[in-house]
Amino acid sequence: MSTAATASPPSKFLLLAEGRAFWEAGATFALWPLLQLAPRGDGHTVMVLPGLGASDGSTEVLRSFLKTRGYAVHGWGQGTNCGPLPGVEKNLLEALRKLHDSSGTVSLVGWSLGGVFARMLANQAPDAVRNVITLGSPLHGSPKATRAAKAYELLSGKSAHDPKRMKWVRPTPVAPTTSIFSRSDGIVSWRSSYEAETSLSESIEVEASHLGLGVHPAVLYAVSDRLSTPEHAWTRFVAPAALRPFYPDPARA
């Protein structure tokens, strides 16, 4: 099995299969009443960051769901995510600091490029962050392992090969960290998203498209479960017996 460093971008077949995101969103709406049985939290603050080319509108379903679980949920408030444009990183760090000062440690949930920003924030302001959860984010390996590299360069005006920024992303944050990924992701190589298991880090595998990760019922359940873990008493994800078929073993060969 190839490592993240040598991973190739997803196949054209998986890219074409990204259209199933509409079905995944439909499944969430159909299962919305059952999703209300997902774990509730303690009301702490959660910031949700969208992916490349997307805005807070793309995370509306996820944020609405987390509000039903009792969290104080905030979007990223930066318009369309076009990468690290001038002022974006500074504004995000200031927003995180402001939320921390007013309500305590903040959990960060980032979808794709939003997860890259989440990791960067967690490593720059570790005292302000409670949990980090990323959804299909390219955290390791080559930028060529994602089919969004050219779009990133076009929107941001920066090279996808950016060691200066990645030094803040690749180290696993000191806060409890969860990477949710799919081996059938058609945009980002799953190997780039895989996070090795430690006492404070884990990977959760789901069967989902990249574009559907933020609206997939299995993802919503897993995010709510991770956010509900008590602060300073984090344990790794264990799906209820009835739901285990929806969460393959992420470490399998």
N, C-alpha and C positions, 0 to 999 in steps of 0.2 A: 504494500500500500504506500503510495507516495505521501510525502510530508507536506506541510503547509508551504515550505520554502520552494518546493518544486511543483506545486499544484497547478493544474491547468484550469482555464475557465470552464464553466459548465457547458455541456454539449448543446448543439443547436436544437436537438429534440427537447431537452429540458427547458430551453429558452422559449420554444413554441408552446410548451405545456404551461407557461405562466398564466395563460388565460383561465386556468381553473380557479384563480383567485376569486372570481365572481361566485363560483359554487361554494367556496369556503366562506365567503361573507354571508351567503344565503343560509348556510348551515348554522352560522352563529345566530342569525335572526330567528331561525326556526327553534333553536335550542336555548334562546334567551331565558325563558322561565327556569329551565334546569340549571343554567349557569348561575342563577341567583343562590344556588346551594354551595357555590364556591366559597372558600374561606374568606372571612371578613378580617379587616385589620384594625389597627388602633387609632386610625384617623391621622396618621402622620402625613407630611407633605411629599408629594410625588411630582417630579417633572418629567414630561414625556417629550422626546425629541424625534422629529420625523426624518425620513430618508432623503436621499439626493433627489432634487427636483420636486420635492413635496413640501407641503406646509402643514400647519396645525389641523387643517381640514382632513388630512389623510389619517390622523390619529383620533378622530372624533369618536369612533366606535370604541376603541381601547380606553380612551379617557372617560367616556360615559360609563363604561362597564366598571372601571375602577372607582368612580364616584359612587356607584351602587354598593361597592364593597366598603364604603365609609372613608375613603381617602380624600385629602385636600389636593386636588389634581390641578396642575398647571401645564399649559403648552409651552413651547419654546419661545414664542413671541418674536420671531425673527423673519417672518414672511416665508418665502420659498427658500428651502435649503439648497443653496448653490455652492456649498463648501465654505472654506475659511476666507470669505470676503473680508475686506477691511472692517474692523470693529466687531465682527460676529463673535469671535472667541472672547474678547474683552467683555462684551455685553452679556454673554452667557455666564461668565465667571462672576460678574457683578450681580446678575439675577440670582445665581446660586447663593452667593454670600448674603444677599438681602433676605431670601427665604430662610436661610439658616439662622440669621439673627432674629427673625420674627417668630419662627416656629420650631427651631431645632433641626436636627440632621434631616437631610433630604434624600429620598430614594430616586435614582435616575433610571429611566427606561428609555432606551434608544433603539430605533429601528434602522438597520443598515448603517448608512453614514451617521445617523443620529446616535448609534451606539459607539461609533468612533469618537464623537464629541463627548459622550457620556464618560468614556474611559479617560479621555484627556482631562475632563473636569475633576474626576475622582482622584487622579494622580496629582493634579495641581492643588486641590483643596481637600485633602483627605479628612480633615476635621469636620467638614461640612456634609459629608456623604455617608448615608446609612447602608444602602444597597446599590449595586449596579446590575442591571439586567439588559442584555443586548439581544436583538432579534436579527439573525442573519447578517451580522456585522463582519466586515473584513478586518480582523484583528491581527492576523499574523501572515507571514509569507509575502509573496510578490503582489504588487498591485495588478499585475497581468492575470491574476487568478480571478478577476471579476470582469464581467462584460460591461460594467459601468465606468471603466477607467477613462474611455474617450469622452463620455458625457461629463464626467467630473472635470476633466481638463478644459472642456469647452465652457462649462458654466462658471468654473472658479478662476480660470485663467492661470492655473498652477499645474505643475507636473504631478501626476499620480504617484510618482516616486518622490517621497518627501520624508527623508530620514529625520529631519529636525522635528517634525510633528509626530512622527510615529514613535519617537523615543518616549512620548507621553502616553502612547496608546498601548504598545505591546506589553509593557510590564503589567502583571495582574495587580489591580488595585488592592490596597490593604483592607478595604471594605468587602463584605461578602459579595461575591461576583458570580453571576449566572449567565452563560451564553446559551440561548435557545437557537437551534439550527435545524436545517432539513437537508438530507442527502439528495433530495430532488429539487433543491434550490436551482433556479434557472439563471440567476444573475451572479451570485457570489459562490465561489467554491466552498463547500461545507468544511473542507479542511482548514480554510482560512478562519472559520468561525469556531472551530473546536477549541475548547478551553480544558486543559488538563485538570484532573481532579486533585484538589488539595484540601486542607482543613477548612478553607474559606473560599473555594472556587469549585465550579462544576459546569458540566454541559448537560443540556436537556435536548433530546432529539424528538422532533415531531415529523409527521408526514404532511408537508405543506409546500406551496409555492413561495417564492421570495415576496411577491407582491401581495400574498395573502397572509403573511405572518402576523400582521397587526390586526387581522379580523378573523383569525382562525380560532374556533372554540377551544381546541387543545392548548393553544398558546395563551388565550385569555385565562384559562383555568390555572395554568402553570405560573403565570405572572402573579395572579392573585394569591396563590399559595406561597410564592417566594416573598412577596411583600408582607404577608401575614406573620412571618417568623419573628419572634420577639427580638428586639435589639439586644445585642451582646449574647444572644442564645441561638445563633444561626445553626441550622442543620441542613444537610443536603436533601434534595427533593426525593420523595418517595410517593409515587402515585398510588391512590387507593386501588385496591384489587380490581374493582370493576372497570377502572380506567387504564390499567397497565397496557392493554393492547395498543393504546394510542401513543405510547411513549416507548419506542424501541430502545435497546441498550446502546447508548452513544459510543461506548468503547469497543463495540464488536469489530471484528476484522472486516 
